[in-house]
Amino acid sequence: MKKHLPVLTLALALAMAAPLAAYAQESDAFARGVAAYEDGDYETAAELWAPLAERGAPEAQRNLAQLYRLGLGVERDNARAYDLYIAAAENNSVEAQVNAAFLLLTGDGVKKDSKQAALWFAKAADQGDALAQFNLGLMYEKGVGVPQDRQIARELYQLSANQGQERALARLDAIEEDLPPDGGVAARKEREEAKQKEKMKAEAAARERERQEADVKRLQERAKAEAEEEERSQMDKAEAEAKTGPILMIEKVSPEAPAESSVEPKQADAPKPAVKSAEVAPDSAPLSRRKPQLIQPANNRAPSSVSPARLRTAPAGQQVRAAEARYRRGDFRQAAQMLIPLAEQGVPSAQLLLGRMFNRGEGVALNHFRAYSLWRSAMDGGSERAATALANFSNRFAPEELARAEAFHQAVIQQTAQRLN
């Protein structure tokens, strides 16, 4: 009986996924192929799996690709192995996605493409594969195939470590030691955005003050001009009287008009008390100029008149960071309880993380539609990472499932609007 070959461990601590797994529900041919593989009869295993792979069975495609990659029972052919891995990966085989990503990353038998490798690792990581999470975290930490981002790397390492990946724990310790005192790129970017918001707010307030000052100045100039005009009129009148004597102002009275002294005022014409007048015509009081108050509804999407960035106040940001800390410690239930009200208030970072938890069933019941709805709201709120999560989500599901997810999202928005009204 032939001995099994060990699974290879290669550079950058990136490892291949475990090759094979037998399931009772597989077809008889597939099960006999697994039995032959376990007995070391790789030629028979290849002969049994090849027809199944041709018919599109992802398990057979993945296993046959493994034989071609290792040269077991067939001539070693990494290009053929890659084609089979891709076929299985497109049928949502997590192990095939990881192996295809590794071949693309190393360029072993195929053209090296680190960006495409990152995409396949992301698909597998999004389905909860710990090895893919670790590999993708390493790529983000080093900036290989993706922009360097230690914050994302830290999150991926934490997810992998929660499933027992010791290498992820080691990288978490290392990345904490290497983190600069200012918190790194993500922290600097967040501070810069906060400064920019404060600057824009101060500029808007300055423009409003200038407008109000200009209004006051115009009123003062108008009053001054009216006073000068009145003064000139009085001076002209005084000069005329000094030359000709007092000017008599005589008005012609119509003979039909009765004399004022002969008319008694009616009781109905008597002036009303001031309180009564105020009750009848409250709009007669002068109105003070006030800026309209913007009220943010507690739903998943901000009104078009309000910038999505205004939805994240400093207290909300602190609460999200506290929830993220609990999430990284594995306290998923408490993290979810903290994130739910923030997500309902429309905080994009809370919606992003809560959507991920619904997508993976961490601390909440697994619900892909709710994950989609939260990510859609976070994306509408300006979250680029939510847009990436939605792109990965779209690649995993059929068009009809995506249509159902979008219908669910629209129903959530409608229900929220009805509740607010």
Summary of the structure (lengths in Angstrom):
residues: 421
radius of gyration: 37.9
end to end distance: 74.3
largest distance: 140.3
contacts: 1183
relative contact order: 0.05
helix: 68%
strand: 0%
